[in-house]
Amino acid sequence: MIPTIEWKNGMVRMLDQSLLPNKVVYIDCKTYQRVAQGIKALKIRGAPAIGIAAAMGIALAAQSIKAKNIFELKKKLEPVYEIFGKTRPTAVNLFWAIGRMKTFLEETEDLPVDHIKKLLIKASQKILEEDIKTNQTIGLHGNKVIQKKDAILTHCNAGSLATGGYGTALGVIRAAHFSDKNIRVFADETRPVLQGGRLTAWELMEDKIDVTLITDSMAGYLMSRGEINVCIVGADRIARNGDTANKIGTYSVAVLAKNHGIPFYVAAPLSTIDFSLRTGKEIPIEERHPSEVTSVFGKVQIAPKRVKVFNPAFDVTPARYITGIITEKGIFKPKDLKSLAKRF
């Protein structure tokens, strides 16, 4: 698998996912502002990957800060936290990673500033390494719900490109594939940015996994023909009652799956669960620029100029439509998430 993000030669290097699948290009970010811009412009996307990028961006910012002591360093990092927090408000992993870097600083107050700066780099790399291991574990747990010759429907991209590596929803699919279950995958194209068509299809083809690309509006038809056995998607934020925010269009897939008696699973690390939110109604939904809907890649206009556009990046799937949530600690029913706050 091609690395999504890494720390290299004193810079944050990220794969420019906006150019996939036509070009494989890396962006070398020399400043934290460039990292933040990359997150906002979808150069890097996917909740876990965004969190990793923010952590590395904070470490990068610290390297250029002149501070006499830890207290001065922490004060000068406050605006950095704020900038990253505004890039993609729905993805809770972003705020989890920022909080983790803050906590790390609190635990290193007695060390010299120069040493702390180096340790911040290591802390961000640890988040990356842990994410990969977490995804692999999610895959192992999720493999239990996949039967031989299952046809799996997935929406958007929750693969190695959306994480530190391996993937959440695609991690489950990978685990099933490498278990010789002879699975098939149907990938929704995922309008308007086409993460399914550009990224998911590309990832699965790279792994030689049988994948068929469909438009978002075809999912119900396939279900009605009995051609889908199970649905698996990722998540950007999960409320403690199990309501789940994921890429726009996920809610429609879940309703269709429920109507056709098809299991619908969400695969996500525990860091995606926001225990501070009672229900999905409290999840902030990012709205993006109209040009994503009115044009393809900002180049080819496909709608009338000046037409009104509504472009929410995510929707919320109520817990009643979700069969189970696959985490690194096992598979849980949405109603059981409340107990996780105390257990983990």
N, C-alpha and C positions, 0 to 999 in steps of 0.2 A: 504493500500500500504506500502511496506517495504521502510524505509528511504534510500535514495541514498547516502546522505552525511549529517553529523551533527557535531557540536562542542560538544565534550563530555570529561569531566574530564581533561580539559586543552590540549586536542589533537583533531586532525581532524580525524573523523572516516568515512571511505568510504566503500561502498559495492564493493567487488571485482567482477566486472561484467565479467571478463575474465573466471570465473569459473561457471557462470550461463549457463544453468539451473540445472546443476548437483549438485552444492554445493552453499549454501548461507553462505558466509564467509565475515567478515568485517576486514578491515585493520586499525589499530590504528596508525596514523602518528604522531610521536613525534617531527619531524623536518619538515621544509618547503621543504627541499630537497626530503623527502619521498613523500610529496604531489605532487611535480613536477614530480617525477618519476612515480607516479600513473597515472597522466594525460597522460604522454608520452607513457606509456605501456598499455593504454586503460583499466586500472583498473577502471577508471571512464571516461565516454565519453558522447558526446552530448554537443552541444555548450553552452546551458544555465548552465548545470551541471559543465562544465569545468570552466566557469566564476565564479561560486560559489566556486569551489575548489580553484581557484587562490586567491580569496578574503580571504578565510579562511587561506590559506597558508601564505599570506602576514601578516595577523593578528598573526599567529603562529610565524612567523619569528621575528616580533616586540617584542614578549615576552622575547626572549633570547638576545636581543640587549642591550648592556650597552651604554647608551647615557646620557649626562649631560643636554641636551636641545633638543627641537624639531628639530632644524636645523641639529644636529648631527644624530638624529634618521632618518630623511629623507635621509641624505647622505648615511647612512649605509643600507637603504632599496633599494637604486638604483640597486645594483647587484641582489637583489631578484626579482625586476620587470623584469629585463632582462632575468633571468633564466625561469620565468614563460612564458614570451613572446615567447620563443623559443620552448616551448613544442608542441603546435599544431597551426601552423601559419595561417590556414584557418579560424578557428572559431573566428569571430569578437567579440563575447561575452566575450572571454578571455581578449581582450584588453580593452573592455568597462569596465569590472570589475576592472582591474588594474587602469585604469584612474579614476574610481570612488573612489577607495581607496586613490589615490594620492590627489584628490580633497578634500576628507574628512580631510586628514592631513593638508591641507592648511587652513582649516576652524577652526582648533583647536590649532593654534600656541600659544595662550595665556595661555594654560592649562599646568599643570605639566606633565612630561613625563610618569610617572606611570599611571596617570589617562588616558592619551591618549591611552596607550597600551590597557587598558580595553575597551575603547570606540571603538577601532579598531575591537575587537571581536564582539561587538554589531553591528557595521557597516556591518561586513560580514554576520552576522545572519539576518540582515534586508534585505540584498540582497536575501538571501534564502527565507525568508517569502514573499517578494514582488514577487518573481518568481512564487511561488505556486499560489498566487492570480491572477497573470497575466495569467497563464496557464488556470485557471478556467474560466476567462473572455474570453480568446481565444476560449475555448470550447463552451461557450454560443453563441458567434458570429458565429462560424463555424457550429453549429447545424442547423442554418437556411438553409444551402445548402444541408442538408441531408434529403432525403425523406424516408417515411416508406418503409421498406423491401429493402432498397438500399444494393447493394453489393459494398463494398469499397475496393480498392486496396491501400496498403501502402508499402513503400520501406524503408528499414533500420529500425531504432528504434528512434522514437520521442515521447517516452512515459515518464512515471514518472522516469524511469532509466536515461533518457537523460536530465533531468531537476531537479529542486528542488522538484518536485512532480506533479502529475496529467498528465503532458505532453502537447505537442503542437498538433501535428497531432493526437496522441492518445487521447489527451484531447478533441478534436472534436468528435472522435469516442466514447469516454466515455460518453460525453454529450448526444449524439444521443442514445446510449444504455440505459442510465438512463431515457431517455424521452420515453421509451417503443416504439421505432421505429422498433424494430425487425430486426435490421441490421445484415449483414454478412460481415466478413472481410477476404480478401485474403492478406496474408503477404508474400512478396518476401523474400527468404532466405538471400539475400544480401551477396554475395561473395565479398571478400574472407574471411572476419572475421565472417560472418554469424550472424550479429546483428538481422536480421529479424527472422531467425530460432531459435536462442538461447534466444533472449530477447523479441522481440515483441510478438511472439507466447506465451511465458511464461507469460508475463504481461496480455495479453488478456484472457488467460485461468484462471489466478488467479481471474479475474473479472467476470468469467463465460460469456464472450462475444464470440459468435460464430466465430471461426477463422479457416481458412484453410491455411496451409503452402504450398507454391509452390516454385519451383526453379525460378531463375531470368528469364530464357529463356521461361517460360510458360506464361508470362503476355500477350503477343500478341495473343496467341492462345485463351485465355479466353476472351479477348476483341472481337476477331473475332466471337466468339459464342454468343456475347451479354450478357455475364455474369458479366460484370463490369459496374456499373453505374457512379462511380465517383472515382477519385484518390486524395489522400491527403498525402502529405509528409511534413517533417520538413525542416529546412535550417540551414546552418552554417554561411553563409554570403550572404547578398542581396545587390547588387549595386543599386544606386539610380534610374536606369532605369528599375529595376525589374529583371534583370538577377540574377539567384539564384544558389549558390553553395550548393550542398548537396552530400550525399554519392554517390560514383561512381555507375553508373547504373541508376540514377534518370533521366538523360537526355534521355536515351533510352525509359523509361516509358512515359515521356512527349511526345516524338515524336509519339509513338504508340497511346497514348490517343488522340492526335490531329488528327491523321489519321482516328481514329474510332469515332470521334465526341464526345469524353468523356471529361467532365470537369476535369481540373487538377488544384488543389489548393495547395498552400504552406501555412503552418501554422507556424508562428514565432512571437516572441515579437518584438517590435520596436527596441530593443537593437541589434537585428541581422541585421538591415539595416545599411549599411556603406555608409553614404551620401558623404563621401570623394571620393568614387569611382564612376566614370561616368558610366562604363559598367562592365560586368562580366569578360572581358578580363584582367582587372586589379587585379582580385582576385588571391592571391597566392594559389597555389595548393600543398598541402603536398604530398610528395611521401614517401612510407613506405618500410620496409624491404622486400626483395624478398621471404623470408621464409613464409610470410603470404599466398603467392600464391602457392608455391611449396610444402607446407606441411599443414596438419591439426593440428592446435594448436601447431605447431613446433615439433610434435611427429611422425606423420605418413607421410612419403614422398609420394607425389602423382604425381611428375613430375621428369623428368631426372635431375640428379645432374649437376650443372654448366650450366643449360639452361638459356638463357637470359630472364629477367623478367622486365616488366614495371608495377609498382604498385602505381598509383595515388590513394589517398584515396577519392578524390572528383571529380565531374565533374560540369560543369556549364550549367544550363538549360536557354536558351535565353527567354526573357520576352514574346516573341510572342507565346510561347507554354503554358503560364500560364494564367489560367482563372481569378484567383484572389489570393490575399495574405491576409490571415486571421490574424489579429493582435488583441491586447487587445483594440484597438481603433476602431475596425470595420474591414470590408472587403474592400480592395482597388484593383483596377485594377493596373497592373504594371506601366502604364503611369502616374498614379496619385501619385506615391510615392514622386516625387520631391516636391510636395506641403507640405508633412509631415514634412520636415525639419524645416519649419517656424511655422507650427501649433503645433508641439509637441517638 
